[in-house]
Amino acid sequence: MSLEEELFEIERGFWIEGADYFAAHLAERCLLAFPQSIGGGSLR
């Protein structure tokens, strides 16, 4: 898998895999990557 494909799959996971995936891949020091989606609930 190329780096581009790997990064695409990670990005894809943020959009379709749900809050657990998002929380597992969010950098600990990230203050805000994307605003919370409607109906998304809390990540923690």
C-alpha positions in Angstrom: 0.0 0.0 0.0 1.4 3.4 -0.9 1.7 6.2 1.6 -1.1 8.1 -0.3 -3.4 5.0 0.0 -2.6 4.5 3.7 -3.3 8.2 4.5 -6.5 8.0 2.5 -7.7 5.0 4.6 -6.9 6.8 7.8 -8.8 9.8 6.6 -11.7 7.6 5.5 -11.9 6.1 9.0 -12.4 9.6 10.5 -15.5 10.0 8.4 -17.2 6.6 8.6 -15.8 4.6 11.5 -17.4 6.5 14.4 -16.3 8.1 17.6 -14.1 5.2 18.9 -11.9 5.3 15.7 -11.7 9.1 15.9 -10.7 9.1 19.5 -8.1 6.4 18.9 -6.4 8.3 16.1 -6.6 11.9 17.4 -3.3 13.3 18.6 -3.3 13.8 22.3 -2.3 17.5 22.0 -4.7 18.3 19.1 -7.0 21.1 20.3 -9.5 20.9 17.4 -9.3 19.0 14.1 -12.9 19.2 13.0 -16.0 20.6 14.7 -18.2 18.0 16.3 -20.8 16.6 13.8 -24.5 17.0 14.3 -25.6 14.1 16.6 -22.0 12.9 17.0 -22.1 13.0 20.8 -19.0 13.4 23.0 -15.7 11.6 22.2 -14.9 11.1 25.9 
